Amino acid sequence: MVDATVALVISGVGALCFISLYRAVVGPTAADRVVAVGAVTSKTTVIILLLAFFMRNSLFLDVALTFVLCSFIATICVVRFLYESKTAWRDKNA
């Protein structure tokens, strides 16, 4: 019973992940894309943690933690790049 429930939840989160991935590709602004990529990585982390529970393997916990930390650093780098490019554009046109 628990196995079927975990499989159903993984399928649902996977479907939501694809919806967020669509927003990351189509998003009208860069901020929408950054938020959508953050949502995709959060949902992927949930899937990894559910697989860790389902397979009873604690190694996946380390993988999920590493994945979240890399995602956080990437998000900070992208936001900083967008901020600096916007500031440089503003200084150039002022």
ZAZAGU-508972 format. One record per atom (N, C-alpha, C): residue number from 0; atom name; x, y, z. Coordinates in nm, 2 decimals. Layout:
<pts>
k=NUM | a=CA | xx=X | yy=Y | zz=Z
...
</pts>
This chain:
<pts>
k=0 | a=N | xx=0.08 | yy=-0.12 | zz=0.00
k=0 | a=CA | xx=0.00 | yy=0.00 | zz=0.00
k=0 | a=C | xx=0.09 | yy=0.13 | zz=0.00
k=1 | a=N | xx=0.19 | yy=0.13 | zz=0.08
k=1 | a=CA | xx=0.28 | yy=0.24 | zz=0.09
k=1 | a=C | xx=0.36 | yy=0.26 | zz=-0.04
k=2 | a=N | xx=0.40 | yy=0.15 | zz=-0.10
k=2 | a=CA | xx=0.47 | yy=0.15 | zz=-0.23
k=2 | a=C | xx=0.39 | yy=0.22 | zz=-0.34
k=3 | a=N | xx=0.26 | yy=0.18 | zz=-0.35
k=3 | a=CA | xx=0.17 | yy=0.24 | zz=-0.45
k=3 | a=C | xx=0.15 | yy=0.39 | zz=-0.42
k=4 | a=N | xx=0.14 | yy=0.43 | zz=-0.30
k=4 | a=CA | xx=0.12 | yy=0.57 | zz=-0.26
k=4 | a=C | xx=0.24 | yy=0.65 | zz=-0.30
k=5 | a=N | xx=0.36 | yy=0.60 | zz=-0.27
k=5 | a=CA | xx=0.48 | yy=0.67 | zz=-0.30
k=5 | a=C | xx=0.50 | yy=0.68 | zz=-0.45
k=6 | a=N | xx=0.47 | yy=0.58 | zz=-0.52
k=6 | a=CA | xx=0.47 | yy=0.58 | zz=-0.67
k=6 | a=C | xx=0.38 | yy=0.68 | zz=-0.73
k=7 | a=N | xx=0.26 | yy=0.69 | zz=-0.67
k=7 | a=CA | xx=0.16 | yy=0.79 | zz=-0.72
k=7 | a=C | xx=0.20 | yy=0.93 | zz=-0.69
k=8 | a=N | xx=0.26 | yy=0.95 | zz=-0.57
k=8 | a=CA | xx=0.31 | yy=1.09 | zz=-0.54
k=8 | a=C | xx=0.43 | yy=1.12 | zz=-0.62
k=9 | a=N | xx=0.52 | yy=1.03 | zz=-0.65
k=9 | a=CA | xx=0.63 | yy=1.06 | zz=-0.74
k=9 | a=C | xx=0.58 | yy=1.10 | zz=-0.88
k=10 | a=N | xx=0.48 | yy=1.03 | zz=-0.93
k=10 | a=CA | xx=0.42 | yy=1.06 | zz=-1.06
k=10 | a=C | xx=0.36 | yy=1.20 | zz=-1.06
k=11 | a=N | xx=0.29 | yy=1.23 | zz=-0.95
k=11 | a=CA | xx=0.22 | yy=1.36 | zz=-0.95
k=11 | a=C | xx=0.33 | yy=1.47 | zz=-0.94
k=12 | a=N | xx=0.43 | yy=1.46 | zz=-0.86
k=12 | a=CA | xx=0.53 | yy=1.56 | zz=-0.85
k=12 | a=C | xx=0.61 | yy=1.57 | zz=-0.98
k=13 | a=N | xx=0.63 | yy=1.46 | zz=-1.05
k=13 | a=CA | xx=0.69 | yy=1.46 | zz=-1.18
k=13 | a=C | xx=0.61 | yy=1.54 | zz=-1.28
k=14 | a=N | xx=0.48 | yy=1.52 | zz=-1.28
k=14 | a=CA | xx=0.39 | yy=1.60 | zz=-1.37
k=14 | a=C | xx=0.40 | yy=1.75 | zz=-1.34
k=15 | a=N | xx=0.40 | yy=1.78 | zz=-1.21
k=15 | a=CA | xx=0.41 | yy=1.92 | zz=-1.17
k=15 | a=C | xx=0.55 | yy=1.98 | zz=-1.21
k=16 | a=N | xx=0.65 | yy=1.89 | zz=-1.21
k=16 | a=CA | xx=0.79 | yy=1.94 | zz=-1.25
k=16 | a=C | xx=0.79 | yy=1.97 | zz=-1.40
k=17 | a=N | xx=0.71 | yy=1.90 | zz=-1.48
k=17 | a=CA | xx=0.71 | yy=1.93 | zz=-1.62
k=17 | a=C | xx=0.63 | yy=2.06 | zz=-1.65
k=18 | a=N | xx=0.53 | yy=2.09 | zz=-1.57
k=18 | a=CA | xx=0.46 | yy=2.21 | zz=-1.58
k=18 | a=C | xx=0.55 | yy=2.33 | zz=-1.55
k=19 | a=N | xx=0.63 | yy=2.31 | zz=-1.44
k=19 | a=CA | xx=0.72 | yy=2.42 | zz=-1.41
k=19 | a=C | xx=0.83 | yy=2.43 | zz=-1.51
k=20 | a=N | xx=0.87 | yy=2.32 | zz=-1.57
k=20 | a=CA | xx=0.97 | yy=2.33 | zz=-1.68
k=20 | a=C | xx=0.92 | yy=2.40 | zz=-1.80
k=21 | a=N | xx=0.79 | yy=2.39 | zz=-1.83
k=21 | a=CA | xx=0.73 | yy=2.46 | zz=-1.94
k=21 | a=C | xx=0.74 | yy=2.61 | zz=-1.91
k=22 | a=N | xx=0.71 | yy=2.65 | zz=-1.78
k=22 | a=CA | xx=0.72 | yy=2.79 | zz=-1.75
k=22 | a=C | xx=0.87 | yy=2.84 | zz=-1.76
k=23 | a=N | xx=0.96 | yy=2.76 | zz=-1.73
k=23 | a=CA | xx=1.10 | yy=2.80 | zz=-1.74
k=23 | a=C | xx=1.14 | yy=2.82 | zz=-1.88
k=24 | a=N | xx=1.09 | yy=2.75 | zz=-1.98
k=24 | a=CA | xx=1.12 | yy=2.76 | zz=-2.12
k=24 | a=C | xx=1.04 | yy=2.88 | zz=-2.18
k=25 | a=N | xx=0.91 | yy=2.90 | zz=-2.14
k=25 | a=CA | xx=0.83 | yy=2.99 | zz=-2.21
k=25 | a=C | xx=0.82 | yy=3.13 | zz=-2.13
k=26 | a=N | xx=0.86 | yy=3.13 | zz=-2.00
k=26 | a=CA | xx=0.85 | yy=3.24 | zz=-1.92
k=26 | a=C | xx=0.87 | yy=3.38 | zz=-1.99
k=27 | a=N | xx=0.79 | yy=3.47 | zz=-1.97
k=27 | a=CA | xx=0.81 | yy=3.60 | zz=-2.04
k=27 | a=C | xx=0.93 | yy=3.68 | zz=-1.99
k=28 | a=N | xx=0.96 | yy=3.67 | zz=-1.87
k=28 | a=CA | xx=1.08 | yy=3.75 | zz=-1.82
k=28 | a=C | xx=1.18 | yy=3.65 | zz=-1.76
k=29 | a=N | xx=1.30 | yy=3.71 | zz=-1.74
k=29 | a=CA | xx=1.41 | yy=3.63 | zz=-1.68
k=29 | a=C | xx=1.37 | yy=3.59 | zz=-1.53
k=30 | a=N | xx=1.30 | yy=3.68 | zz=-1.46
k=30 | a=CA | xx=1.27 | yy=3.65 | zz=-1.32
k=30 | a=C | xx=1.17 | yy=3.53 | zz=-1.32
k=31 | a=N | xx=1.08 | yy=3.52 | zz=-1.41
k=31 | a=CA | xx=0.99 | yy=3.40 | zz=-1.42
k=31 | a=C | xx=1.07 | yy=3.27 | zz=-1.44
k=32 | a=N | xx=1.17 | yy=3.29 | zz=-1.53
k=32 | a=CA | xx=1.25 | yy=3.17 | zz=-1.56
k=32 | a=C | xx=1.33 | yy=3.12 | zz=-1.44
k=33 | a=N | xx=1.39 | yy=3.22 | zz=-1.36
k=33 | a=CA | xx=1.47 | yy=3.18 | zz=-1.24
k=33 | a=C | xx=1.38 | yy=3.12 | zz=-1.14
k=34 | a=N | xx=1.26 | yy=3.17 | zz=-1.12
k=34 | a=CA | xx=1.17 | yy=3.11 | zz=-1.02
k=34 | a=C | xx=1.12 | yy=2.97 | zz=-1.07
k=35 | a=N | xx=1.10 | yy=2.96 | zz=-1.19
k=35 | a=CA | xx=1.06 | yy=2.83 | zz=-1.24
k=35 | a=C | xx=1.17 | yy=2.72 | zz=-1.23
k=36 | a=N | xx=1.29 | yy=2.76 | zz=-1.26
k=36 | a=CA | xx=1.40 | yy=2.67 | zz=-1.24
k=36 | a=C | xx=1.42 | yy=2.63 | zz=-1.09
k=37 | a=N | xx=1.40 | yy=2.73 | zz=-1.00
k=37 | a=CA | xx=1.40 | yy=2.70 | zz=-0.86
k=37 | a=C | xx=1.29 | yy=2.60 | zz=-0.82
k=38 | a=N | xx=1.17 | yy=2.61 | zz=-0.88
k=38 | a=CA | xx=1.06 | yy=2.52 | zz=-0.85
k=38 | a=C | xx=1.09 | yy=2.38 | zz=-0.91
k=39 | a=N | xx=1.15 | yy=2.38 | zz=-1.03
k=39 | a=CA | xx=1.19 | yy=2.25 | zz=-1.08
k=39 | a=C | xx=1.29 | yy=2.17 | zz=-1.00
k=40 | a=N | xx=1.39 | yy=2.25 | zz=-0.95
k=40 | a=CA | xx=1.49 | yy=2.18 | zz=-0.86
k=40 | a=C | xx=1.43 | yy=2.14 | zz=-0.73
k=41 | a=N | xx=1.34 | yy=2.22 | zz=-0.68
k=41 | a=CA | xx=1.28 | yy=2.18 | zz=-0.55
k=41 | a=C | xx=1.20 | yy=2.05 | zz=-0.57
k=42 | a=N | xx=1.12 | yy=2.04 | zz=-0.68
k=42 | a=CA | xx=1.04 | yy=1.92 | zz=-0.71
k=42 | a=C | xx=1.13 | yy=1.80 | zz=-0.74
k=43 | a=N | xx=1.24 | yy=1.82 | zz=-0.80
k=43 | a=CA | xx=1.33 | yy=1.71 | zz=-0.83
k=43 | a=C | xx=1.39 | yy=1.66 | zz=-0.70
k=44 | a=N | xx=1.42 | yy=1.75 | zz=-0.61
k=44 | a=CA | xx=1.47 | yy=1.71 | zz=-0.48
k=44 | a=C | xx=1.37 | yy=1.63 | zz=-0.40
k=45 | a=N | xx=1.24 | yy=1.67 | zz=-0.41
k=45 | a=CA | xx=1.14 | yy=1.59 | zz=-0.35
k=45 | a=C | xx=1.13 | yy=1.45 | zz=-0.41
k=46 | a=N | xx=1.14 | yy=1.44 | zz=-0.54
k=46 | a=CA | xx=1.14 | yy=1.31 | zz=-0.60
k=46 | a=C | xx=1.26 | yy=1.23 | zz=-0.55
k=47 | a=N | xx=1.38 | yy=1.29 | zz=-0.54
k=47 | a=CA | xx=1.50 | yy=1.21 | zz=-0.50
k=47 | a=C | xx=1.47 | yy=1.17 | zz=-0.35
k=48 | a=N | xx=1.42 | yy=1.25 | zz=-0.27
k=48 | a=CA | xx=1.39 | yy=1.21 | zz=-0.13
k=48 | a=C | xx=1.28 | yy=1.10 | zz=-0.12
k=49 | a=N | xx=1.18 | yy=1.11 | zz=-0.20
k=49 | a=CA | xx=1.08 | yy=1.00 | zz=-0.21
k=49 | a=C | xx=1.14 | yy=0.87 | zz=-0.25
k=50 | a=N | xx=1.23 | yy=0.88 | zz=-0.35
k=50 | a=CA | xx=1.30 | yy=0.76 | zz=-0.39
k=50 | a=C | xx=1.39 | yy=0.70 | zz=-0.28
k=51 | a=N | xx=1.45 | yy=0.79 | zz=-0.20
k=51 | a=CA | xx=1.53 | yy=0.74 | zz=-0.09
k=51 | a=C | xx=1.44 | yy=0.67 | zz=0.01
k=52 | a=N | xx=1.32 | yy=0.72 | zz=0.03
k=52 | a=CA | xx=1.23 | yy=0.66 | zz=0.12
k=52 | a=C | xx=1.18 | yy=0.53 | zz=0.07
k=53 | a=N | xx=1.15 | yy=0.53 | zz=-0.06
k=53 | a=CA | xx=1.09 | yy=0.41 | zz=-0.13
k=53 | a=C | xx=1.19 | yy=0.30 | zz=-0.14
k=54 | a=N | xx=1.32 | yy=0.33 | zz=-0.17
k=54 | a=CA | xx=1.42 | yy=0.23 | zz=-0.18
k=54 | a=C | xx=1.49 | yy=0.20 | zz=-0.05
k=55 | a=N | xx=1.46 | yy=0.28 | zz=0.05
k=55 | a=CA | xx=1.53 | yy=0.26 | zz=0.18
k=55 | a=C | xx=1.68 | yy=0.27 | zz=0.17
k=56 | a=N | xx=1.73 | yy=0.37 | zz=0.10
k=56 | a=CA | xx=1.87 | yy=0.39 | zz=0.07
k=56 | a=C | xx=1.90 | yy=0.53 | zz=0.12
k=57 | a=N | xx=1.98 | yy=0.54 | zz=0.22
k=57 | a=CA | xx=2.02 | yy=0.68 | zz=0.27
k=57 | a=C | xx=2.12 | yy=0.75 | zz=0.18
k=58 | a=N | xx=2.18 | yy=0.68 | zz=0.09
k=58 | a=CA | xx=2.27 | yy=0.75 | zz=0.00
k=58 | a=C | xx=2.21 | yy=0.86 | zz=-0.08
k=59 | a=N | xx=2.08 | yy=0.84 | zz=-0.11
k=59 | a=CA | xx=2.01 | yy=0.94 | zz=-0.19
k=59 | a=C | xx=1.99 | yy=1.07 | zz=-0.11
k=60 | a=N | xx=2.00 | yy=1.07 | zz=0.02
k=60 | a=CA | xx=1.99 | yy=1.19 | zz=0.10
k=60 | a=C | xx=2.11 | yy=1.28 | zz=0.07
k=61 | a=N | xx=2.23 | yy=1.22 | zz=0.06
k=61 | a=CA | xx=2.35 | yy=1.30 | zz=0.03
k=61 | a=C | xx=2.34 | yy=1.36 | zz=-0.11
k=62 | a=N | xx=2.28 | yy=1.28 | zz=-0.20
k=62 | a=CA | xx=2.26 | yy=1.33 | zz=-0.34
k=62 | a=C | xx=2.16 | yy=1.45 | zz=-0.34
k=63 | a=N | xx=2.06 | yy=1.44 | zz=-0.27
k=63 | a=CA | xx=1.96 | yy=1.54 | zz=-0.26
k=63 | a=C | xx=2.02 | yy=1.67 | zz=-0.20
k=64 | a=N | xx=2.09 | yy=1.66 | zz=-0.10
k=64 | a=CA | xx=2.15 | yy=1.77 | zz=-0.03
k=64 | a=C | xx=2.25 | yy=1.84 | zz=-0.13
k=65 | a=N | xx=2.33 | yy=1.76 | zz=-0.20
k=65 | a=CA | xx=2.43 | yy=1.82 | zz=-0.29
k=65 | a=C | xx=2.36 | yy=1.89 | zz=-0.41
k=66 | a=N | xx=2.25 | yy=1.83 | zz=-0.46
k=66 | a=CA | xx=2.17 | yy=1.88 | zz=-0.56
k=66 | a=C | xx=2.11 | yy=2.02 | zz=-0.52
k=67 | a=N | xx=2.06 | yy=2.03 | zz=-0.40
k=67 | a=CA | xx=2.00 | yy=2.15 | zz=-0.35
k=67 | a=C | xx=2.10 | yy=2.26 | zz=-0.34
k=68 | a=N | xx=2.22 | yy=2.23 | zz=-0.28
k=68 | a=CA | xx=2.33 | yy=2.32 | zz=-0.27
k=68 | a=C | xx=2.38 | yy=2.38 | zz=-0.40
k=69 | a=N | xx=2.39 | yy=2.29 | zz=-0.50
k=69 | a=CA | xx=2.43 | yy=2.33 | zz=-0.63
k=69 | a=C | xx=2.33 | yy=2.42 | zz=-0.70
k=70 | a=N | xx=2.20 | yy=2.39 | zz=-0.68
k=70 | a=CA | xx=2.09 | yy=2.47 | zz=-0.73
k=70 | a=C | xx=2.09 | yy=2.60 | zz=-0.67
k=71 | a=N | xx=2.11 | yy=2.61 | zz=-0.54
k=71 | a=CA | xx=2.11 | yy=2.74 | zz=-0.47
k=71 | a=C | xx=2.22 | yy=2.83 | zz=-0.52
k=72 | a=N | xx=2.34 | yy=2.77 | zz=-0.54
k=72 | a=CA | xx=2.46 | yy=2.85 | zz=-0.59
k=72 | a=C | xx=2.43 | yy=2.90 | zz=-0.73
k=73 | a=N | xx=2.37 | yy=2.81 | zz=-0.81
k=73 | a=CA | xx=2.35 | yy=2.85 | zz=-0.95
k=73 | a=C | xx=2.24 | yy=2.96 | zz=-0.96
k=74 | a=N | xx=2.14 | yy=2.95 | zz=-0.87
k=74 | a=CA | xx=2.04 | yy=3.06 | zz=-0.87
k=74 | a=C | xx=2.10 | yy=3.19 | zz=-0.83
k=75 | a=N | xx=2.19 | yy=3.19 | zz=-0.73
k=75 | a=CA | xx=2.25 | yy=3.31 | zz=-0.68
k=75 | a=C | xx=2.34 | yy=3.37 | zz=-0.80
k=76 | a=N | xx=2.41 | yy=3.28 | zz=-0.87
k=76 | a=CA | xx=2.49 | yy=3.33 | zz=-0.98
k=76 | a=C | xx=2.41 | yy=3.39 | zz=-1.09
k=77 | a=N | xx=2.30 | yy=3.33 | zz=-1.12
k=77 | a=CA | xx=2.21 | yy=3.38 | zz=-1.23
k=77 | a=C | xx=2.15 | yy=3.52 | zz=-1.19
k=78 | a=N | xx=2.11 | yy=3.53 | zz=-1.07
k=78 | a=CA | xx=2.05 | yy=3.65 | zz=-1.02
k=78 | a=C | xx=2.15 | yy=3.76 | zz=-1.02
k=79 | a=N | xx=2.27 | yy=3.73 | zz=-0.98
k=79 | a=CA | xx=2.38 | yy=3.83 | zz=-0.97
k=79 | a=C | xx=2.41 | yy=3.88 | zz=-1.11
k=80 | a=N | xx=2.42 | yy=3.78 | zz=-1.21
k=80 | a=CA | xx=2.45 | yy=3.82 | zz=-1.35
k=80 | a=C | xx=2.34 | yy=3.91 | zz=-1.40
k=81 | a=N | xx=2.21 | yy=3.87 | zz=-1.38
k=81 | a=CA | xx=2.10 | yy=3.95 | zz=-1.43
k=81 | a=C | xx=2.10 | yy=4.09 | zz=-1.37
k=82 | a=N | xx=2.14 | yy=4.10 | zz=-1.24
k=82 | a=CA | xx=2.14 | yy=4.23 | zz=-1.17
k=82 | a=C | xx=2.25 | yy=4.32 | zz=-1.23
k=83 | a=N | xx=2.37 | yy=4.26 | zz=-1.25
k=83 | a=CA | xx=2.48 | yy=4.33 | zz=-1.30
k=83 | a=C | xx=2.46 | yy=4.37 | zz=-1.45
k=84 | a=N | xx=2.40 | yy=4.29 | zz=-1.52
k=84 | a=CA | xx=2.38 | yy=4.33 | zz=-1.66
k=84 | a=C | xx=2.27 | yy=4.44 | zz=-1.67
k=85 | a=N | xx=2.18 | yy=4.43 | zz=-1.59
k=85 | a=CA | xx=2.08 | yy=4.54 | zz=-1.59
k=85 | a=C | xx=2.14 | yy=4.67 | zz=-1.54
k=86 | a=N | xx=2.22 | yy=4.66 | zz=-1.44
k=86 | a=CA | xx=2.29 | yy=4.78 | zz=-1.39
k=86 | a=C | xx=2.38 | yy=4.84 | zz=-1.49
k=87 | a=N | xx=2.46 | yy=4.76 | zz=-1.56
k=87 | a=CA | xx=2.55 | yy=4.80 | zz=-1.67
k=87 | a=C | xx=2.47 | yy=4.87 | zz=-1.78
k=88 | a=N | xx=2.35 | yy=4.81 | zz=-1.82
k=88 | a=CA | xx=2.27 | yy=4.87 | zz=-1.92
k=88 | a=C | xx=2.22 | yy=5.00 | zz=-1.88
k=89 | a=N | xx=2.18 | yy=5.01 | zz=-1.75
k=89 | a=CA | xx=2.12 | yy=5.14 | zz=-1.70
k=89 | a=C | xx=2.23 | yy=5.25 | zz=-1.70
k=90 | a=N | xx=2.35 | yy=5.21 | zz=-1.66
k=90 | a=CA | xx=2.47 | yy=5.31 | zz=-1.66
k=90 | a=C | xx=2.50 | yy=5.35 | zz=-1.80
k=91 | a=N | xx=2.50 | yy=5.26 | zz=-1.90
k=91 | a=CA | xx=2.53 | yy=5.29 | zz=-2.03
k=91 | a=C | xx=2.43 | yy=5.38 | zz=-2.10
k=92 | a=N | xx=2.31 | yy=5.37 | zz=-2.07
k=92 | a=CA | xx=2.20 | yy=5.45 | zz=-2.13
k=92 | a=C | xx=2.17 | yy=5.58 | zz=-2.05
k=93 | a=N | xx=2.23 | yy=5.60 | zz=-1.93
k=93 | a=CA | xx=2.20 | yy=5.72 | zz=-1.85
k=93 | a=C | xx=2.27 | yy=5.84 | zz=-1.90
</pts>
